[in-house]
Amino acid sequence: MESQHLINVGLGISSAVFGWLARELWTAVKDLKEDLSRLSVELPKTYVTRDDYRSDLKEIKDMLGKIFDRLENKADK
């Protein structure tokens, strides 16, 4: 009877530790999911998308090209 009691106590303690670890992991995963969803909402507000950056850079290059063309065609050169 004594050995059965020790086995029951050992299984009870190991089950409690396993349950605590499982709960901690569950909470951590839940927090990570919330952080990821919040990040996906806030990210477009903070950073410029690649397509927007490329289109803006193309406009700047076109404007600089026009300025250089006017400077090269200047009469008092």
Secondary structure, 3 states (H helix, E strand, C coil): CHHHHHHHHHHHHHHHHHHHHHHHHHHHHHHHHHHHHHHHHHHHHHCCCHHHHHHHHHHHHHHHHHHHHHHHCCCCC
